[in-house]
Amino acid sequence: MYSEKGQSKFLDHQDDLNLFFSGRAAIYNLLKLGISKYGWKKVGFPSYYCHEVVEFCRELDIEIEYYPYNPVEDNLIDWDDKEGTVLVTVNFFGIKKANTDSLKNAVIIEDVTHDLLSIGESSADYFFGSLRKQLPIGVGGFCKLKKNETFVDVCETLEAHETYQKKNVAMFLKSDYLKDNLESNILYRQYYEEAEEMFENHLTNSVMPQQAVSQLQTLPIEDFITTTKENISLGIRQLRPTNAYRILNNDNGFCLVLYCETNEIRNSLRKYLIDHKIFPAILWPHQIFEKDKDLQNKILCIHMDFRYSHEEVIYIADRINKYFENV
């Protein structure tokens, strides 16, 4: 889809790497290709997942099911292993994924959003993901096809271009707010929320806007990811053990992942951190099944990526330690 070579080993896959507006646009078009070319009939997504991605694919002519799996449960894959079926697996947080060795007939698609550099390191048939979790870019997704496979009916849309521009403004305003250059976060949140709503709109079923492609090709992707892992490792070393939570990372991942003992502890910790201008994420809200709701209600993802200095990482870890000293 794009012939320019980037500075990154990740982009060295570009001969068979297709860049899209979002990760959900990437998996949508991959499934669409499989339906038309190979007759795919049914696709399974893990029960613990970003369900907005699944909803984006609902209009495709394929049966969609959930199979029970989340990263704190030792689930065995229960799937109808037949020709024409597809299983989407996830490299959760860059630290755990399902074992699919028992499947011999289903097509395996791996979501590597949380570990971009793992493309090609497993036996999956296809790979896709979002670029926004690990890189400082407002839009972007990708799909790695097999040799001689190609998408022929996807182009850049005006809505995708405009959403990219709006996300850039939102990211700039948020940066100014965090530097205390803006008194209020209302404006950046308005731009951010308006742009995020467009990710659910099929008008953004688009290739990656060319301006975003140019931006991506300037990013030192491996350096960013290496620095993020170093920061997470530092953060883990700074944390003092407590029975109130456990760390899911093993010096890896795209953020520090805490699994709290109760929902009340998670919510209280989250509020405390926000009060100190530390903004953790919940991955993912709006779960459907009870076990996954339990995980959603106890997990907290704390950013310690390449944007943070060692001093800032230590500050975040110290804040977590101080919170648990007083509970």
Phi, psi and omega per residue, in radians:
M1 nan -0.654 3.044
Y2 -2.237 2.417 -3.050
S3 -1.784 -0.283 -3.103
E4 -1.142 2.463 3.086
K5 -1.651 2.404 3.125
G6 -1.639 -3.086 -3.137
Q7 -1.534 -0.033 -2.961
S8 -1.906 2.535 3.029
K9 -1.084 -0.583 3.079
F10 -1.011 -0.773 -3.121
L11 -1.371 -0.162 3.039
D12 -1.140 -0.231 3.073
H13 -1.409 0.097 -2.928
Q14 -1.118 -0.307 3.068
D15 -1.038 -0.549 3.093
D16 -2.250 0.366 3.088
L17 -1.877 2.134 -3.120
N18 -1.886 2.276 -3.055
L19 -1.763 2.275 -3.094
F20 -2.156 2.973 3.106
F21 -1.056 -0.633 -3.058
S22 -2.650 2.933 3.059
G23 -1.140 -0.634 -3.128
R24 -1.220 -0.575 3.044
A25 -1.165 -0.602 3.130
A26 -1.142 -0.861 -3.112
I27 -1.217 -0.584 3.082
Y28 -1.020 -0.851 -3.091
N29 -1.293 -0.510 3.045
L30 -1.155 -0.792 3.101
L31 -1.115 -0.706 3.116
K32 -1.048 -0.727 3.093
L33 -1.100 -0.790 -3.123
G34 -1.134 -0.629 3.113
I35 -1.122 -0.809 -3.055
S36 -1.340 -0.611 -3.034
K37 -1.621 -0.625 -3.021
Y38 -2.070 -0.048 3.106
G39 1.269 0.599 3.099
W40 -1.062 2.357 -3.047
K41 -1.947 -0.552 -3.051
K42 -2.531 2.429 3.112
V43 -2.242 2.425 3.092
G44 -1.957 2.329 3.038
F45 -1.957 2.590 3.088
P46 -1.120 2.553 -3.086
S47 -1.108 -0.599 3.067
Y48 -1.620 1.879 -3.013
Y49 -2.883 3.019 2.999
C50 -1.404 1.758 -2.984
H51 -1.255 -0.292 3.030
E52 -1.090 -0.577 3.095
V53 -1.126 -0.770 3.137
V54 -1.099 -0.782 -3.124
E55 -1.069 -0.579 3.131
F56 -1.095 -0.448 -3.088
C57 -1.652 -0.024 -2.999
R58 -1.076 -0.529 -3.054
E59 -1.367 -0.131 3.124
L60 -1.244 2.696 -3.126
D61 -1.476 1.174 -3.141
I62 -2.657 2.477 3.086
E63 -1.288 2.304 -3.129
I64 -1.993 2.231 3.090
E65 -2.274 2.772 2.975
Y66 -1.815 2.444 2.968
Y67 -1.962 2.510 -3.040
P68 -1.211 2.042 3.055
Y69 -2.896 2.286 2.883
N70 -2.538 2.812 -2.909
P71 -1.289 -0.070 3.042
V72 -1.884 0.006 3.078
E73 -1.860 2.491 3.076
D74 -1.595 1.147 -3.110
N75 -1.359 2.433 2.901
L76 -1.477 2.470 -3.136
I77 -1.218 2.097 3.096
D78 -1.928 1.761 -3.020
W79 -2.544 2.570 3.114
D80 -1.325 1.575 -2.973
D81 -1.399 1.400 -3.115
K82 -2.227 2.812 2.999
E83 -1.038 2.431 3.130
G84 1.560 -0.040 3.057
T85 -1.786 2.685 -3.066
V86 -2.294 2.395 3.093
L87 -2.120 2.150 3.047
V88 -1.635 2.109 3.061
T89 -1.919 2.830 -3.060
V90 -2.271 2.328 2.961
N91 -1.458 1.484 -2.995
F92 -1.118 2.087 3.081
F93 1.031 0.197 -3.074
G94 1.332 0.253 -3.043
I95 -2.256 -0.275 -3.122
K96 -2.720 2.479 3.021
K97 -2.539 2.829 -3.082
A98 -1.253 2.590 3.049
N99 -1.534 2.030 -3.102
T100 -1.900 0.309 -3.069
D101 -1.055 -0.453 -3.092
S102 -1.331 -0.234 -3.102
L103 -1.563 2.219 -3.056
K104 -1.984 -0.374 -3.019
N105 -2.002 -0.527 -3.103
A106 -1.228 2.572 3.007
V107 -1.374 2.289 -3.120
I108 -1.829 2.185 3.050
I109 -2.039 2.169 -3.107
E110 -1.862 2.262 3.047
D111 -1.540 1.940 -3.081
V112 -1.896 0.473 3.141
T113 -0.861 -0.735 -3.039
H114 -1.534 -0.016 3.126
D115 -2.651 1.321 -3.008
L116 -1.036 -0.572 -3.035
L117 -1.425 0.048 -3.140
S118 -1.564 0.074 3.108
I119 -0.945 2.217 3.073
G120 1.466 0.033 -3.105
E121 -1.634 0.106 3.083
S122 -2.348 -3.099 -3.081
S123 -1.594 0.190 3.137
A124 -1.032 2.591 3.141
D125 -1.339 -0.596 -3.127
Y126 -2.448 2.756 3.088
F127 -2.312 2.527 3.016
F128 -2.611 2.981 3.083
G129 3.094 3.013 3.009
S130 -1.709 2.550 3.118
L131 -1.594 -0.234 -2.931
R132 -1.328 -0.331 -3.093
K133 -1.345 -0.525 -3.058
Q134 -1.962 -0.191 -3.038
L135 -2.221 2.643 -3.132
P136 -1.436 1.204 -3.119
I137 -2.452 2.436 -2.981
G138 -1.294 -0.504 3.136
V139 -2.417 2.914 3.033
G140 2.442 2.307 3.012
G141 -2.548 3.001 -3.085
F142 -2.680 2.809 3.074
C143 -2.544 2.307 3.106
K144 -1.781 2.004 -3.140
L145 -1.624 3.013 3.018
K146 -1.431 2.874 3.139
K147 -1.003 2.390 3.099
N148 1.276 0.081 3.010
E149 -1.632 2.567 -3.119
T150 -2.725 2.684 3.007
F151 -1.638 2.414 -3.056
V152 -2.132 -0.160 -2.993
D153 -2.175 0.466 3.132
V154 -2.071 2.318 3.132
C155 -2.365 3.049 3.100
E156 -1.382 2.306 3.114
T157 -1.808 2.715 3.103
L158 -1.068 -0.687 -3.124
E159 -1.117 -0.655 3.095
A160 -1.135 -0.761 3.125
H161 -1.081 -0.804 -3.112
E162 -1.164 -0.638 3.113
T163 -1.165 -0.687 3.069
Y164 -1.023 -0.777 3.135
Q165 -1.094 -0.737 -3.129
K166 -1.154 -0.683 3.094
K167 -1.111 -0.656 3.102
N168 -1.082 -0.755 3.107
V169 -1.092 -0.771 -3.138
A170 -1.067 -0.743 -3.138
M171 -1.148 -0.668 3.112
F172 -1.144 -0.801 -3.135
L173 -1.136 -0.663 3.110
K174 -1.111 -0.724 3.108
S175 -1.052 -0.751 3.104
D176 -1.110 -0.689 3.127
Y177 -1.111 -0.767 -3.131
L178 -1.184 -0.388 3.072
K179 -1.556 0.108 -3.110
D180 1.135 0.450 3.062
N181 -1.554 -0.189 3.061
L182 -2.158 2.423 -3.110
E183 -1.324 -0.490 -3.035
S184 -2.289 2.647 3.077
N185 -1.692 0.128 -3.039
I186 -1.086 -0.787 -3.047
L187 -1.161 -0.813 -3.118
Y188 -1.160 -0.612 3.121
R189 -1.169 -0.633 3.102
Q190 -1.092 -0.848 3.120
Y191 -1.098 -0.728 -3.104
Y192 -1.115 -0.840 -3.082
E193 -1.168 -0.673 3.103
E194 -1.109 -0.705 3.127
A195 -1.201 -0.731 -3.121
E196 -1.092 -0.615 3.111
E197 -1.073 -0.535 -3.119
M198 -1.226 -0.372 3.117
F199 -1.143 -0.398 3.122
E200 -1.508 -0.152 -3.057
N201 -1.621 2.281 -3.110
H202 -1.212 -0.091 2.999
L203 -1.187 -0.296 3.048
T204 -1.733 0.290 2.948
N205 -1.313 1.548 -2.875
S206 -2.572 2.742 2.900
V207 -1.156 2.908 3.120
M208 -1.142 2.255 3.115
P209 -0.926 2.449 -3.024
Q210 -1.031 -0.598 3.090
Q211 -1.100 -0.656 3.115
A212 -1.218 -0.637 3.074
V213 -1.063 -0.776 3.141
S214 -1.097 -0.697 3.089
Q215 -1.116 -0.789 -3.132
L216 -1.004 -0.693 -3.063
Q217 -1.238 -0.198 3.086
T218 -1.630 -0.146 -3.012
L219 -1.473 2.324 3.030
P220 -1.394 1.353 -2.922
I221 -1.022 -0.842 -3.119
E222 -1.079 -0.691 3.128
D223 -1.107 -0.745 3.113
F224 -1.040 -0.823 -3.058
I225 -1.221 -0.663 3.085
T226 -1.092 -0.772 3.132
T227 -1.113 -0.696 3.099
T228 -1.042 -0.800 3.139
K229 -1.114 -0.676 3.100
E230 -1.107 -0.716 3.128
N231 -1.138 -0.733 3.118
I232 -1.097 -0.747 3.106
S233 -1.052 -0.745 3.100
L234 -1.098 -0.786 -3.138
G235 -1.052 -0.732 3.123
I236 -1.078 -0.735 -3.139
R237 -1.141 -0.489 -3.106
Q238 -1.410 -0.378 -3.075
L239 -1.345 2.423 3.093
R240 -1.627 2.338 -3.085
P241 -1.053 2.525 3.074
T242 -2.674 2.682 3.115
N243 -1.341 -0.098 -3.058
A244 -1.366 -0.311 3.119
Y245 -2.753 2.895 2.947
R246 -2.318 2.689 -3.122
I247 -1.613 2.226 -3.132
L248 -1.484 -0.356 -3.124
N249 -1.263 2.788 2.929
N250 -2.302 1.196 -3.078
D251 0.952 0.641 -3.112
N252 -2.597 -3.126 3.074
G253 1.788 3.110 -3.122
F254 -1.821 -0.150 3.037
C255 -2.746 2.962 3.041
L256 -1.387 2.142 -3.050
V257 -1.925 2.016 3.111
L258 -1.858 2.353 3.079
Y259 -1.961 1.826 -3.020
C260 -1.437 2.704 -3.088
E261 -1.140 -0.630 -3.132
T262 -2.417 2.826 3.054
N263 -1.112 -0.626 -3.127
E264 -1.108 -0.740 3.092
I265 -1.103 -0.776 -3.130
R266 -1.032 -0.838 -3.089
N267 -1.156 -0.690 3.136
S268 -1.167 -0.745 3.092
L269 -1.094 -0.764 3.139
R270 -1.035 -0.803 3.133
K271 -1.090 -0.750 3.123
Y272 -1.024 -0.796 -3.122
L273 -1.156 -0.737 3.113
I274 -1.079 -0.690 3.101
D275 -1.040 -0.434 3.115
H276 -1.816 0.416 3.073
K277 1.044 0.611 2.970
I278 -1.997 2.169 -2.930
F279 -2.023 1.569 3.123
P280 -1.339 2.881 -3.136
A281 -2.050 2.727 3.031
I282 -1.968 2.070 3.138
L283 -2.074 2.086 -0.231
W284 -2.011 2.585 3.043
P285 -1.249 2.972 3.029
H286 1.169 0.655 3.053
Q287 -1.220 2.783 -3.000
I288 -1.823 -0.740 -3.005
F289 -1.703 2.654 -2.953
E290 -1.037 -0.821 3.141
K291 -1.070 -0.623 -3.140
D292 -1.307 -0.600 3.036
K293 -1.091 -0.692 3.117
D294 -1.068 -0.751 3.104
L295 -1.149 -0.811 3.124
Q296 -0.953 -0.655 -3.056
N297 -1.421 -0.105 -3.093
K298 -2.084 -0.168 -3.013
I299 -1.684 2.585 3.093
L300 -2.504 2.205 3.136
C301 -1.828 2.075 -3.057
I302 -1.948 2.099 -3.048
H303 -1.257 2.258 3.036
M304 -2.445 0.714 -2.994
D305 -1.396 -2.932 -3.024
F306 -1.058 -0.293 3.133
R307 -1.272 -0.269 -3.015
Y308 -1.754 2.372 3.028
S309 -1.355 2.917 3.084
H310 -1.055 -0.650 3.131
E311 -1.102 -0.695 3.126
E312 -1.201 -0.677 3.091
V313 -1.085 -0.766 3.119
I314 -1.109 -0.687 3.105
Y315 -1.057 -0.799 -3.138
I316 -1.076 -0.813 3.135
A317 -1.087 -0.708 3.125
D318 -1.115 -0.649 3.100
R319 -1.112 -0.731 3.095
I320 -1.089 -0.779 3.113
N321 -1.053 -0.755 -3.111
K322 -1.162 -0.630 3.095
Y323 -1.040 -0.828 -3.058
F324 -1.328 -0.256 3.012
E325 -1.187 -0.429 -2.990
N326 -1.939 0.207 3.117
V327 -1.911 nan nan
